[in-house]
């Protein structure tokens, strides 16, 4: 039986409110791990109970199969609108549709509710269906609504949750990011604002050995052994070379691309999905970017540079953030430069989600960060991502030299408190946050995130002892909540 979580039920209510306000085509933004498919199934089941017809459109056969299997799990009758599918039955009130089949057959089923999965991938025929059927209710689902033209199709955005909220509530795992040796894209040719695939592949080949060595080093340092991994490579040839070099070191990595048959890819993913899989990792360019959900994957390797596609960057990270009982966090090894390139945009989406469809949210070619910014973005000692404004590395504890200022000629003074005082004040602040979290029945992780918001680092080595908060701390929390509410209100009004 399908039962939605509290945050999913809240989204249903928001979508219904939007419909009452006259929005017949709405976009549901929610990060990977929110459970957008469950929300879609719930809506289609509700429509069927009222004798209304509904359909969900998916742009890959593997996603069609996954959604059909999910409906079977909940014992919900449905038909599958896909070429030569054994479940083809247009009389069912719920239809699972392949977008490619719809485009080839030109026989879109008569429905009352249309749900478009991964709606940021706009397809001409689907867009025409939405525009030319004014009585059709439409809901688009996406974690990355950054495509030009979405605002012309959808008049209302419902923000299901932020990535930060899902991490705090453990519906997603946090990322532990390391900035590794980067593929050099200096002077590389671009096509429509994105680097040429051929050039990316050719340049990626130069650091194949570094990718393999870094993976071996970090997995043993952090996990003590190899863990399930996804590698997003620069191109097919790059993937094949990675398979070869991993094999030379004794590790079984398998490349999946358009060159392999559907049966091979299906069998490979089924094997990789097993808890005791013989495959250490999968390597692909974009096949695994969307709709690939193996929850116990602990390591992601980014080796496909993007100049423009924030969507692809976010989708790739989402593949390793799925929660699993064996995971406290996921490891992200960045050889592409994407994390620093898109850092500001990602951190804004991570904290605030997406509240509206505007020109500011549309993807555009990113200006390449300077060498200084790249160096300052990682720990000089362990190469972990350096948290903004942090005094020390959250991973290895490396201390950066504090800024100094001259008060008298020849006399220098360090800015900030002495070490003991700083530690005591940080412990007090953290303890007071824990008290607030307990009294408000927040997740215990709320205190850690608020601490990080103030100091730029996680509360490492601090005692979890709640303490009644001071007026100063209460006011700080109050002002942060007011600022957050204002930012959300401004986005809605703008």
N, C-alpha and C positions, 0 to 999 in steps of 0.2 A: 504494500500500500504506500502511495506517495504521501509523504509528510514534509512540509516545508519548514525551514528554520525561520526564526523570528525576523531576520533581516530580509529574507525572501518574501515573507508575507507582507512586510512593509512596502516592498516594491509593487506588489499586486495592488495594494491600496492606492499608491501614487499613480499607477497607470490608469486605474479606474477614475481617479479624480481628474486626470488629464483628459480622459475621454468625455467626462461630463462638461469640461471646459471647452469642448469643441475640437480637441486635437485627435483627428482620426488616424494620423501617422505619427507614432512616437518612437523615440530611440532610447533603449535601455542601455546605459553605460554601466558596466561592472567589470572588475578585474577578473583575470583567470582565478578560478577557485571559488568564485561567488556562488556558482550553481545556476548559471543562466539557462542551461538546458532543462533543469528541473522546473524552473519558472515557466519556460515555454510549454513543457508537458502539462503542467498544472492548468495553464490557460486553455490549452487545446482540449483537455479533459472536461473543463468547466463548460466550454462551448458545446462539446458533444452531448453533455448531459441536458443541454437546452435544445438539442436537435439542430444546432448550427454546425456548419462545416468549416474546418480549418486545415491549414497546411503549413509546414515548416520547410523552407528551402535551404539546402546545404550545397556547398560548391565542391565537395569532394566525395567520392564513393565511400571512402573509409568513414567519413562523418555520417553519411546516410546509414551505413551498417551499424555504427555505434548508437545512433539515435533510435533506430528500430529496436536494437537490443535493449536499450534503456526502457522503451515502452513495453517490451515483453516482460522486463523485470517487474514492472508495476501492473502487469496483466491488463494492459490497455489495448483494445483492438485498433488496428490501423492498416492502411494500405501503403505500399511503397511505389512511388511514381518514378521508376528507373528502368532503363532498357533491359528487357529479358529477366527482370527480377521475379522470383517465384511468388512474391507477395503482392504483385500488381493487382489491385482491386479498387476501382474508382468509386464503388458504392460505399466504402467505409467513410465515416464522418471525419476521420483524422488521416491526413496524407503526409508522408515523408517524401520530399521531392528532391531529385537531383537537378541542379540548375542547368547542367549540360543537356540532360534529357529534355527538359522543358524547352530549351532553345532549339533543339533539333526537331522536336515533334510539333511545336507550335500548338499544343493542345492543353493549355493550362486548365486545371480542374475548377469547377464553379465552387467558390468558397465565400465565407463571411469574414474569416480572420486569417490574415497572412503574417507569418513570423519569418523574418529574414535573418538567418544566422550569418555572422561575420559580415554585417551589412556595410562595413567600411570598404569592402570590395564591391564597388558598384558595377552592375552588369546592365547593359542597355535594355534588354527585354524586361528584366525585373523592374527597372526604373519606370518603363513605360506602363507596366501593369499597375504600379502604384499611382501614377499620374492620371491614368485614363479610367480608373474605377473609383469614383468619388464616394461610393457607399462602402467600400472595402476598408475594414479596420486593419491597420498595419503596425507591427512592432518589430523594430530592428534591434538586433543584439550585437554588441561589440565591446571589446576592451580597449579599442584604439580608434576612436572616432575622429580621425585627423584627415580625412579625404575631402578634397574640394567637391562641393555640390551636395553634401549631405543635408545642409540646411534648406535646400530646395525640395527635399523629399520628406524630411521630418520636421514638424513644427514644435515639438516639445522634447526635452531631454529629461529623463529620470535617472538620477545618479543613485545606483543601488548601494554602493559602499565605496570607500577608498581602500587602496591597497594597504595603507597603514592600519586601518581599522581591522582588516582581515588578518594581518600579521599579529596585532595585539590580541585578538581573540583566537589565535592559533588555527584559523582556517587556511592560512598560508604560512610557509616558513620564511624567515628572513634570509637575506643573501649575505654571505661573507665574501667580499670582493677583493681580488688581487689584480693589480695592473701589471701585466707581463710584457715581454718584448713584443713590440707592435709591428704589424705589417706596415711598411713604409709606402704611403700613397702620395708622396710629394710629386706634384706635377702630373698626376694620372689623369687620363682623359675621362670626361663625364658625358653621359647621354641623358638628356632630360633631367639634369641635376644630380644623377646618381652615377657612381663609378662604373665603367664598362666591366662586364662580367669577365671578359677575356683578360683584361689588365689585372683585375683583382686576383684571378686564378694564378696568373704568371708571378705576381709579386708574393702571393701567399706561399708559393713553393719555396721561397728563400728562407722561411723560418719554420719549416716543417719539423726539423730536428729540435728546435727550441720548444715547440708546442708539446712534443712527446716528452722531453726531459722535464719541462715544468709540471706537466700532469703527474709524472712519476714522483717528483719531489714533493709537491703539495699534498697529494693524496696520502702519502706515507707520513708526512709531517702532521697532518690534521686528523686523518682517520686511522692511521697505522696500517692501512692496506688499500688495495684498489677498491673503488666503489663505482656503482653504475653511473655511466657518463653519457652525455650527449655532446657531440662536437658539431658546431655549425661552421662548416669549412667554406673556403673561398670559391670552390668550383669542383666539378666532378673529378678532374685530374688531380686536384689538390687532395680530395678525399681518398682517392686510390693510393696516392703516395703516403698519406697518413696511415692507412691500413697496413701498408707494407712496413713502415718504420715502427709502428706499434708491435707488429708481429715479430720483428727482429729483436724486440726487447721482451718478447714472451707474452704479449697481451692480445686478446682476441677482440679486435674492433671490426665492425662490418659497415661497409658503405651502402647506403640506400639512395638511389637517384632515379631519374627518368629512364636510365639505361637498363634497370632491372625490371623483370616482369612483376605484375601485380601479385601473383602467387608467391614469388620470392619475398617481396616486401612484407606481405601479410604474414608469412611463416616466420620471417626474421623478427618482426615486432612481437608476435606471439611468444617466441622463445625468449626475447628480451624481457617480456612482461613477467616471466616466471621468477619467483623469489630466489631460486637457485640457478638462474640463467648461466649458461656457459659463455655468454657474450659480455665482455667488460664494457663495451660502449658502442653506440651507433654514431655514424658520421653522415651528415647530409648538408645540402645547401639550404633549401627552404621547405623540403617535404615535411620536416618535423616541426616547422615553426608554428603551425596551427593544427589544432585538433589531435595532438599527440599527448596522451595522458598516461604516463607510467609513473605512479606516485613515488616509488622508492628510488627514483633517480636522484642522486645527491650532488652530482658535479655537472656543471655546464661549461663548455669551452667556446668562447666567442672568437672566431677566426674568419669572419666575413665582414669586412668594413662597410659601413653605410655612411654616405654623405648626407642623405636626406631622410631615409625611412626610419623615423622614430617608432612607427608601428611595428616594424620587423624586430627592432631592438627589444621593445617591451614584450612582444609575443614570445621571443626566444627566452627571455628571462623567466617568463611565466611557465615554461616547460619544466623548470627545475624547482619551482616554488610550491608545488602541490604538497600538502601535508601527508605524513606517513608516520606510523608509530616509531620507526627507526631513525627519524630525522629530528634534530633540534634546529638545524639550519642547512642551507645549501651553499655549496662552494661555486663561485663564479670566477673563472680565469679569463681575463680579457686580453686577447692578443690583437683585437681589431681596432682598439681605440674608441669603440662606440660608447663605453660607459662615461668617459670624460667628455666626449663630443656631445652627448645628449644629457649630460648630468643635470643641468638646471631644469630642463623640460621634464625629465623623469621624476625629479624630486618634487616638483610642483604637482604632477599627476599623482605621485605616491601619497602625498599629504592631503590634497584637495579633491582628487578625482576630476571629473569633467562635468560642469554644470550647464554648459550651453554650447551650441555650434556657432562658432564665429571664425572670421578670417584669421584671427590670432592663433587659432588651434590648428590651422592647416599646415601640413608638412612643407618645409622649404629647405633648400640646401643650407647646411650648417657651415659657418665660418670655422676653419680648422683652429683648434686651440693652439696657443703658442707653446714652445718648448718649456718655457718657465711655468706655465699653468699645468702642463702635463707632469713636470717634476714635482711641483708643489702638491699635486693631487694624490701622491702615493708616499708611503713611508720609506725613507731612505734606507731603512734596515731590512724590513721584511716584504716591502712592495705592496702591503695592504692599502686599500683605499683610505686616504686620510680624511677623517670627518671634519667638515668645516668648523673653524674656530677652536678645534681641539688643541690642548696643550701636549697631549701624548698620544701615541698610536694605540688604538683600541685592541690591537692584536698582540703586539710584542712589548708595549710599554715604553717604546723609544720616546725620549723627550726632545722636543725641538727647542732651540735657544729662544728665550723670550726676547721680545723687543725691548730696547733700552732707550733712554733719553738722557740728554746732558742737562744737568741743573747748574753746574759750575764748570769752568774750563778745566779739563783733565779729570773730572769726577763723573762717573756713570752710575745710574741707579736702575735696578731692575723693576719693571712694572709688575704689580700684582702682590699677593699675600705671600708670607713665608709658607713653606711646605706643610708644617703641622697645622697651622690655622686653616689653610685651604682644605685639607683633608677633613678636619672637624666640621667646617661649614658645609662641605658637600655631603657628609654623612647626615648632618642635621636636616638639610634640605630633603634628602632622599627619604629619611625616616618620616618626615612630615608628609611627604607625598604618599607614602604607604598608608599612613593614617587616613588621609583623605580618600584614597582608593577603597579602603575597608569600609569607611563610614558611608560612602556613596554606592557601595557594591559594584565598583568598577572592576574590570579585570586587573589582576596583580601586575600585568605587563604595562598598564597605564602609567604607573609611577616611573618605570624605566624609560618609557618614551618621553615623558615630560622632563625627566632629568636630562636626557639626551638633548631635548629641545633647548634647555638652558645652557648646558656646558659643552655640547657638541660631542660627547662620548657616552658610552653606556656606563652604568654604575658598577664597574668592576671592583671586586674585593671589598664592597661595602656590605655592612650587616643589614639584614632584613628585619629591623626592629622598628615598628611604628612608633611615632611620637606625635603628641598633640601639636598641631601646626601653629606657628606664630601668625600674627596679623600680616606681617610682611609676605609670608609664603601664601596665605589665603588671598591676599590682594594680587600677587603675581598670577596665580591660577585664574582668578576672576578676570584679570585684564587679558590674559591669553584667550579665554573663552569668548570675551567680547570681541576681540580682534578677529577670531575665527568666524564668529557669527556675522560680523560686518563684511568680511571678505566674501562669504557665501551670498549675502544679501546683495552686495554690489554686483556680483556676477549675474544674479537673476535679473536685476534691474537694467543692467547695461544692454 
